[in-house]
Amino acid sequence: MGNSVLIDRDMRTRLGRLLANPWVDRSIATIACLPAAYLAYQRIHAGNLDIVRINLIIPALPLVVTMVSRRPPERVTPNPWFWLLAFLATYWVPFTALVAPPGTLVAPRWLVLTLSWLGLATAVYARLSLGRNIGFVPAQRKLVTTGAYAVVRHPIYSALTINYLSLVLQRFTPFTLLLTTIGVGWFIVKSIVEEHFLRADPEYASYMGRVRWRWIPGLV
C-alpha cells in the first residue's frame, strides 16, 4: 500500500514537471484556444451576433496570442478533474453566447448595454493587469497584485459574470438563465479550486489576506 502511494506521488510529480515545461505549456494553450477562437470568428464574421454576445466573446479572442506568449509556470496541477473544470468554465462562455435563444428583453436597453460594455472594459483591464500570467488551469506563475488584482482576486470572473447578466437581461428565457447560472457556477468552483492550489505559496496566502474579496468588493 505504501509503495503504491509513493509511486502514485512520484508519477504526479513527474507529470507536474512535464506540464510546467514551457514548450508543453504553450503547446497545450495553443491547442486549447484555437477551437473557441475559430467558432467565435465564424459567428462574428457571419454578422449574426449582437453587441451583447460579441462583448461576451471578445475577451476570449486575445487568449490565442497571450496564451502562446505567457510566462512559464513554476508548477501546474496534474489533477485531471481540475483540468476538466478549467476547460468547462472557459468554453462555457462562447458556448452560452452562441446558443442562447432570442428570448425577451426584460430590462431597459441602456442598462443592458451599459452592463455589457462594463463587463468588456473590466475584462480588458483585468487582462492588461495580468499580463503574461494567464492560464486555464491552476498554475503558479508570477503573482500579480496591482491593477484590477488590487481590488478583487478574480476580476476576469467578475467581468464575465457581468456579461452573463447582460445576456440574460437581453435574451431572457429559462434556458438562457440556466446556461448563465451554470457558467457562473463553474467560475465559483474554479476560483475556490485555484485558491486552494495557490495558497500553498506563502506569498499568495498573504495576498489573500490583503485582498479579501474574490469578485465584488464589499460583497463576494
VEXDREN-2710 file (C-alpha; in Angstrom, 1 decimal):
% VEXDREN-2710
k/r/px/py/pz
1/MET/0.0/0.0/0.0
2/GLY/2.8/2.4/1.0
3/ASN/4.8/1.6/-2.2
4/SER/1.7/2.3/-4.4
5/VAL/1.2/5.6/-2.7
6/LEU/4.8/6.6/-3.3
7/ILE/4.7/5.5/-6.9
8/ASP/1.5/7.5/-7.5
9/ARG/3.0/10.5/-5.8
10/ASP/6.1/10.2/-8.0
11/MET/4.0/10.0/-11.1
12/ARG/2.1/13.1/-10.2
13/THR/5.3/14.9/-9.5
14/ARG/6.8/13.9/-12.9
15/LEU/3.5/14.9/-14.7
16/GLY/3.5/18.2/-12.9
17/ARG/7.1/18.9/-14.1
18/LEU/6.2/17.9/-17.6
19/LEU/3.1/20.2/-17.7
20/ALA/5.3/23.1/-16.3
21/ASN/7.7/22.7/-19.3
22/PRO/7.4/26.0/-21.3
23/TRP/7.0/24.2/-24.6
24/VAL/4.4/21.8/-23.3
25/ASP/2.6/24.6/-21.5
26/ARG/2.4/26.8/-24.6
27/SER/1.5/23.9/-26.9
28/ILE/-1.4/22.9/-24.8
29/ALA/-2.5/26.5/-24.5
30/THR/-2.5/27.0/-28.3
31/ILE/-4.4/23.8/-29.0
32/ALA/-7.0/24.7/-26.3
33/CYS/-7.6/28.2/-27.6
34/LEU/-8.0/27.6/-31.3
35/PRO/-11.5/25.9/-31.4
36/ALA/-13.2/28.6/-29.3
37/ALA/-11.4/31.4/-31.3
38/TYR/-12.4/29.8/-34.6
39/LEU/-16.1/29.4/-33.7
40/ALA/-16.2/33.0/-32.3
41/TYR/-14.6/34.3/-35.5
42/GLN/-17.0/32.4/-37.7
43/ARG/-20.1/33.8/-35.9
44/ILE/-18.7/37.4/-35.8
45/HIS/-17.7/37.2/-39.5
46/ALA/-21.2/36.0/-40.4
47/GLY/-22.7/39.1/-38.8
48/ASN/-25.3/37.2/-36.8
49/LEU/-24.2/38.3/-33.3
50/ASP/-25.5/41.4/-31.5
51/ILE/-23.2/43.6/-29.4
52/VAL/-24.0/41.9/-26.1
53/ARG/-23.0/38.5/-27.3
54/ILE/-19.9/39.9/-29.1
55/ASN/-18.8/41.6/-25.8
56/LEU/-19.2/38.3/-24.1
57/ILE/-17.0/36.5/-26.6
58/ILE/-14.3/39.2/-27.3
59/PRO/-12.3/38.7/-24.1
60/ALA/-11.7/35.1/-25.2
61/LEU/-10.1/36.1/-28.5
62/PRO/-6.9/37.6/-27.2
63/LEU/-6.2/34.4/-25.3
64/VAL/-4.8/32.9/-28.5
65/VAL/-1.9/35.3/-28.6
66/THR/-1.4/35.8/-24.8
67/MET/-1.5/32.1/-24.1
68/VAL/1.3/31.4/-26.6
69/SER/3.5/34.1/-25.1
70/ARG/2.5/33.6/-21.5
71/ARG/5.0/33.2/-18.7
72/PRO/6.1/29.6/-18.0
73/PRO/4.6/28.3/-14.7
74/GLU/6.6/27.3/-11.7
75/ARG/4.1/24.5/-11.0
76/VAL/0.9/23.2/-12.6
77/THR/-1.7/21.0/-11.1
78/PRO/-1.7/17.5/-12.6
79/ASN/-5.2/16.8/-11.3
80/PRO/-7.4/15.8/-14.3
81/TRP/-10.6/17.0/-12.6
82/PHE/-9.1/20.5/-12.3
83/TRP/-8.2/20.5/-16.0
84/LEU/-11.8/19.4/-16.9
85/LEU/-13.2/22.1/-14.7
86/ALA/-11.0/24.7/-16.3
87/PHE/-12.0/23.9/-19.8
88/LEU/-15.7/23.6/-19.0
89/ALA/-15.7/27.0/-17.4
90/THR/-13.7/28.6/-20.2
91/TYR/-15.6/27.1/-23.2
92/TRP/-18.9/27.6/-21.5
93/VAL/-18.6/31.4/-22.2
94/PRO/-18.6/31.3/-26.0
95/PHE/-20.9/28.3/-26.0
96/THR/-23.6/30.3/-24.0
97/ALA/-23.2/33.3/-26.2
98/LEU/-23.6/31.2/-29.4
99/VAL/-26.6/29.1/-28.3
100/ALA/-28.7/31.5/-26.3
101/PRO/-32.1/31.8/-27.9
102/PRO/-33.6/35.2/-28.8
103/GLY/-35.7/35.5/-25.6
104/THR/-37.3/38.6/-24.2
105/LEU/-35.7/41.9/-23.2
106/VAL/-36.5/42.3/-19.5
107/ALA/-34.6/45.5/-18.7
108/PRO/-34.1/48.9/-20.3
109/ARG/-31.9/48.7/-23.3
110/TRP/-29.5/51.3/-21.9
111/LEU/-28.9/49.2/-18.8
112/VAL/-28.2/46.0/-20.8
113/LEU/-25.7/47.9/-23.0
114/THR/-24.1/49.6/-20.0
115/LEU/-23.6/46.2/-18.3
116/SER/-22.3/44.7/-21.5
117/TRP/-19.7/47.4/-22.0
118/LEU/-18.8/47.5/-18.3
119/GLY/-18.1/43.7/-18.5
120/LEU/-15.9/44.1/-21.5
121/ALA/-14.0/47.1/-20.0
122/THR/-13.4/45.1/-16.8
123/ALA/-12.2/42.1/-18.7
124/VAL/-9.8/44.2/-20.8
125/TYR/-8.5/46.0/-17.7
126/ALA/-8.0/42.7/-15.9
127/ARG/-6.2/41.1/-18.8
128/LEU/-3.9/44.1/-19.1
129/SER/-3.2/43.8/-15.3
130/LEU/-2.5/40.1/-15.6
131/GLY/0.0/40.5/-18.4
132/ARG/1.7/37.2/-19.4
133/ASN/0.5/35.4/-16.3
134/ILE/-2.7/34.0/-17.9
135/GLY/-3.7/30.3/-17.6
136/PHE/-6.7/27.9/-17.9
137/VAL/-5.8/25.5/-15.2
138/PRO/-4.5/26.2/-11.6
139/ALA/-0.8/27.1/-12.1
140/GLN/1.7/29.2/-10.1
141/ARG/3.2/32.0/-12.2
142/LYS/4.3/35.4/-11.2
143/LEU/1.9/36.8/-8.6
144/VAL/0.0/39.9/-9.8
145/THR/-1.2/42.2/-7.1
146/THR/-1.7/45.5/-9.0
147/GLY/-4.3/47.0/-11.2
148/ALA/-7.6/45.1/-11.1
149/TYR/-6.0/42.4/-8.9
150/ALA/-5.5/45.0/-6.1
151/VAL/-9.3/45.3/-5.9
152/VAL/-10.5/41.7/-6.2
153/ARG/-8.7/38.3/-6.6
154/HIS/-10.6/37.2/-9.8
155/PRO/-11.5/40.3/-11.8
156/ILE/-11.8/38.3/-15.1
157/TYR/-14.5/36.2/-13.5
158/SER/-16.2/39.4/-12.3
159/ALA/-16.2/40.7/-15.8
160/LEU/-17.7/37.5/-17.3
161/THR/-20.4/37.5/-14.6
162/ILE/-21.4/41.0/-15.6
163/ASN/-21.6/40.0/-19.3
164/TYR/-23.6/36.9/-18.4
165/LEU/-26.1/39.2/-16.6
166/SER/-26.4/41.5/-19.6
167/LEU/-27.1/38.4/-21.8
168/VAL/-29.9/37.2/-19.5
169/LEU/-31.5/40.6/-19.4
170/GLN/-31.4/41.0/-23.1
171/ARG/-32.4/37.4/-24.1
172/PHE/-34.3/36.1/-21.1
173/THR/-35.6/32.6/-21.3
174/PRO/-35.4/29.8/-18.6
175/PHE/-32.8/28.1/-20.8
176/THR/-30.6/31.2/-21.0
177/LEU/-30.9/31.7/-17.3
178/LEU/-29.9/28.0/-16.7
179/LEU/-26.9/28.4/-19.1
180/THR/-25.6/31.5/-17.4
181/THR/-26.2/30.2/-13.9
182/ILE/-24.2/27.1/-14.7
183/GLY/-21.5/29.3/-16.2
184/VAL/-21.2/31.4/-13.0
185/GLY/-21.2/28.2/-11.0
186/TRP/-18.2/26.9/-13.0
187/PHE/-16.3/30.1/-12.1
188/ILE/-17.3/29.9/-8.4
189/VAL/-15.9/26.4/-8.1
190/LYS/-12.9/27.2/-10.3
191/SER/-11.9/30.2/-8.1
192/ILE/-12.1/28.0/-5.0
193/VAL/-10.0/25.3/-6.6
194/GLU/-7.4/27.7/-7.9
195/GLU/-7.0/29.4/-4.5
196/HIS/-6.8/26.0/-2.7
197/PHE/-3.9/25.2/-5.1
198/LEU/-2.2/28.6/-5.0
199/ARG/-2.4/29.3/-1.2
200/ALA/0.3/26.7/-0.7
201/ASP/2.6/29.6/-1.8
202/PRO/3.0/31.8/1.3
203/GLU/3.1/34.9/-1.0
204/TYR/-0.3/34.1/-2.4
205/ALA/-1.7/33.3/1.0
206/SER/-0.5/36.7/2.2
207/TYR/-2.2/38.3/-0.9
208/MET/-5.5/36.6/0.0
209/GLY/-5.2/38.2/3.4
210/ARG/-4.7/41.7/1.9
211/VAL/-7.3/41.4/-0.9
212/ARG/-10.4/39.9/0.9
213/TRP/-12.9/39.9/-2.0
214/ARG/-13.0/37.3/-4.8
215/TRP/-15.3/39.0/-7.3
216/ILE/-17.2/42.1/-6.0
217/PRO/-15.6/44.5/-3.4
218/GLY/-17.6/44.5/-0.2
219/LEU/-19.9/41.6/-1.3
220/VAL/-18.3/38.5/-2.6
END
